[in-house]
């Protein structure tokens, strides 16, 4: 509804009726797809925007972040920040401190989600969670990726060995102390398993940096 008073324009929202059948059909589509969809995915699956917003406004869908919705009566997300980032960006790989935390290789609490993206890919526009973007290419981006289904979403996360190598590569941003803590935890969990670690160190071009620390810690 549009009302003009003294040359000022005022907009008043007009509620759009959505039938119960339409709403239930849309919720069924959400549930058939793990309960979580992007706005673009919902439209491709035949859910009209007014139905989507009706479900949101009536509390039947939760808005997790910009353009991302989830059925409200599902159990709470186990890793909400990782799930949101993975759902909004297929190419994103969870890396560095966020990956260390996922693999239980650090005591540091991530204040943002660390993601690796190719140089030409823009990060998703999210109002939450905050992200730190690290640019990678070639084998540094494609090697060592694990797929974890978390809350119905395929989350791509670098494995423990690749993550430790990355922490040494980006030690100026993450801190050497963080990299060393991750290395110690990795060696404690996988004693003698240094082949994978050095393989990724070569890919990340930090073999000469990492090897002395591995040798020193292995002798302790």
C-alpha positions as CSV (number, residue, x, y, z in Angstrom):
1,X,0.0,0.0,0.0
2,X,1.4,3.4,-1.0
3,X,0.2,6.6,0.8
4,X,1.4,10.1,-0.1
5,X,1.1,12.9,2.5
6,X,2.7,16.3,1.9
7,X,4.9,14.9,-0.9
8,X,6.3,12.3,1.5
9,X,6.0,8.6,0.5
10,X,5.1,6.0,3.1
11,X,5.1,2.3,2.4
12,X,3.0,0.0,4.5
13,X,3.5,-3.8,4.1
14,X,0.4,-5.6,2.8
15,X,0.2,-9.2,4.1
16,X,0.0,-11.7,1.3
17,X,-2.1,-14.8,2.0
18,X,-0.4,-18.1,1.6
19,X,-2.6,-21.2,1.8
20,X,-1.8,-23.8,4.4
21,X,-1.4,-26.3,1.6
22,X,1.3,-24.2,-0.1
23,X,3.1,-23.7,3.2
24,X,3.1,-27.4,3.9
25,X,4.3,-28.2,0.4
26,X,7.2,-25.8,0.8
27,X,8.1,-27.2,4.2
28,X,8.1,-30.7,2.7
29,X,10.5,-29.6,0.0
30,X,12.8,-28.2,2.7
31,X,12.7,-31.4,4.7
32,X,13.4,-33.5,1.6
33,X,16.6,-31.5,1.1
34,X,17.9,-31.8,4.6
35,X,15.9,-29.0,6.1
36,X,18.2,-26.2,4.9
37,X,18.1,-24.3,1.6
38,X,19.4,-21.1,0.0
39,X,16.9,-18.7,-1.4
40,X,18.0,-19.5,-4.9
41,X,17.7,-23.2,-4.3
42,X,14.2,-22.8,-2.9
43,X,13.1,-20.9,-6.0
44,X,14.6,-23.6,-8.3
45,X,12.6,-26.2,-6.4
46,X,9.4,-24.3,-6.9
47,X,9.0,-22.3,-3.7
48,X,7.7,-18.8,-4.4
49,X,9.4,-16.0,-2.5
50,X,6.2,-14.9,-0.8
51,X,5.8,-18.5,0.5
52,X,9.4,-18.4,1.8
53,X,8.9,-15.1,3.6
54,X,5.5,-16.2,5.0
55,X,7.2,-19.3,6.5
56,X,10.0,-17.1,7.9
57,X,7.6,-14.5,9.3
58,X,5.4,-17.1,10.9
59,X,8.3,-18.8,12.6
60,X,8.3,-22.0,10.6
61,X,11.7,-21.2,9.1
62,X,14.7,-19.8,10.8
63,X,16.9,-17.3,8.9
64,X,20.5,-18.5,9.6
65,X,22.1,-15.8,7.5
66,X,21.5,-13.7,4.4
67,X,19.7,-15.9,1.9
68,X,19.8,-19.1,4.0
69,X,16.8,-20.7,5.7
70,X,16.3,-23.8,7.9
71,X,13.2,-25.6,9.2
72,X,12.6,-24.2,12.7
73,X,11.6,-27.4,14.5
74,X,14.8,-29.3,13.7
75,X,17.4,-30.0,16.4
76,X,20.0,-27.2,16.9
77,X,22.9,-27.2,14.5
78,X,26.0,-28.9,15.9
79,X,28.5,-26.6,14.0
80,X,26.3,-23.6,13.0
81,X,29.2,-21.4,11.7
82,X,30.7,-24.1,9.5
83,X,27.3,-25.2,8.2
84,X,26.3,-21.7,7.2
85,X,29.6,-21.0,5.4
86,X,29.6,-24.4,3.5
87,X,25.9,-24.0,2.6
88,X,26.5,-20.5,1.1
89,X,29.8,-21.3,-0.7
90,X,30.4,-24.6,-2.5
91,X,34.1,-23.9,-3.3
92,X,35.0,-22.9,0.3
93,X,37.3,-25.1,2.3
94,X,37.4,-24.8,6.0
95,X,41.0,-24.2,6.9
96,X,43.6,-23.1,9.5
97,X,42.3,-22.3,13.0
98,X,38.8,-23.4,12.2
99,X,40.1,-26.7,10.9
100,X,42.4,-27.1,13.8
101,X,39.4,-26.6,16.1
102,X,37.3,-29.1,14.2
103,X,40.1,-31.8,14.4
104,X,40.7,-31.0,18.1
105,X,44.2,-29.8,17.5
106,X,44.1,-26.5,19.3
107,X,42.8,-24.8,22.4
108,X,42.3,-21.6,20.6
109,X,38.7,-20.6,20.1
110,X,38.1,-19.3,16.5
111,X,36.7,-15.8,16.4
112,X,35.9,-16.2,12.7
113,X,35.6,-19.0,10.2
114,X,38.8,-19.5,8.2
115,X,38.1,-20.4,4.6
116,X,40.3,-21.1,1.6
117,X,39.0,-19.9,-1.7
118,X,40.5,-19.7,-5.2
119,X,41.9,-16.3,-6.2
120,X,39.0,-15.4,-8.5
121,X,36.2,-16.4,-6.3
122,X,34.4,-13.8,-4.1
123,X,33.5,-14.9,-0.6
124,X,29.8,-15.2,0.2
125,X,28.0,-12.1,1.5
126,X,27.1,-13.1,5.0
127,X,25.9,-11.1,8.0
128,X,27.0,-14.0,10.2
129,X,29.4,-15.6,10.9
130,X,32.5,-13.5,10.3
131,X,35.0,-15.0,7.9
132,X,38.7,-14.8,7.2
133,X,39.6,-15.6,3.6
134,X,42.8,-17.2,2.5
135,X,43.6,-17.5,-1.1
136,X,45.0,-20.8,-2.4
137,X,45.4,-22.4,-5.8
138,X,46.5,-25.6,-7.5
139,X,47.3,-28.6,-5.2
140,X,47.3,-26.3,-2.2
141,X,43.5,-25.9,-2.7
142,X,42.6,-29.3,-4.0
143,X,44.8,-31.7,-2.0
144,X,44.0,-32.9,1.5
145,X,40.3,-32.0,1.4
146,X,37.9,-34.1,3.6
147,X,34.1,-34.2,3.2
148,X,32.1,-34.2,6.4
149,X,28.3,-34.2,6.4
150,X,27.4,-31.8,9.2
151,X,23.8,-31.0,9.9
152,X,22.9,-32.3,6.4
153,X,25.4,-30.1,4.6
154,X,28.6,-31.3,2.8
155,X,31.3,-29.4,4.6
156,X,34.7,-29.4,2.9
157,X,37.5,-29.3,5.5
158,X,41.2,-29.7,5.1
159,X,42.5,-32.8,7.0
160,X,44.8,-32.6,10.0
161,X,48.1,-32.9,8.2
162,X,47.2,-30.4,5.5
163,X,45.9,-28.0,8.1
164,X,49.1,-28.1,10.1
165,X,51.1,-27.4,6.9
166,X,48.8,-24.5,6.1
167,X,49.3,-23.0,9.6
168,X,53.0,-22.9,9.0
169,X,52.5,-21.4,5.5
170,X,50.3,-18.7,6.9
171,X,52.1,-18.3,10.2
172,X,52.4,-14.6,9.8
173,X,48.6,-14.4,10.0
174,X,47.7,-17.2,12.4
175,X,50.8,-17.0,14.6
176,X,53.7,-19.4,15.0
177,X,52.4,-20.4,18.5
178,X,49.2,-21.6,16.9
179,X,51.1,-23.6,14.3
180,X,53.3,-25.2,16.9
181,X,50.4,-26.1,19.1
182,X,48.7,-27.8,16.1
183,X,51.9,-29.6,15.2
184,X,52.4,-30.9,18.8
185,X,48.7,-32.1,18.9
186,X,49.1,-33.8,15.5
187,X,52.2,-35.7,16.5
188,X,50.7,-36.8,19.8
189,X,47.6,-38.2,18.0
190,X,49.6,-39.7,15.1
191,X,53.1,-40.5,16.4
192,X,55.4,-41.5,13.6
193,X,52.9,-40.3,10.9
194,X,55.1,-37.6,9.5
195,X,55.0,-38.7,5.8
196,X,51.6,-37.1,5.2
197,X,52.7,-34.0,7.0
198,X,55.8,-33.5,4.9
199,X,53.9,-34.3,1.7
200,X,51.6,-31.3,2.4
201,X,54.6,-29.3,3.6
202,X,56.1,-29.7,0.1
203,X,52.8,-28.7,-1.5
204,X,52.7,-25.6,0.7
205,X,56.4,-24.9,0.1
206,X,57.2,-24.9,3.8
207,X,59.1,-28.2,4.1
208,X,62.4,-26.5,5.1
209,X,60.5,-24.5,7.7
210,X,58.5,-27.4,9.2
211,X,61.0,-30.2,9.2
212,X,63.3,-28.9,12.0
213,X,60.2,-28.5,14.3
214,X,59.0,-32.0,13.4
215,X,62.4,-33.5,14.1
216,X,62.8,-31.6,17.4
217,X,59.3,-32.5,18.7
218,X,59.6,-36.1,17.6
219,X,62.7,-36.5,19.8
220,X,60.9,-35.3,22.9
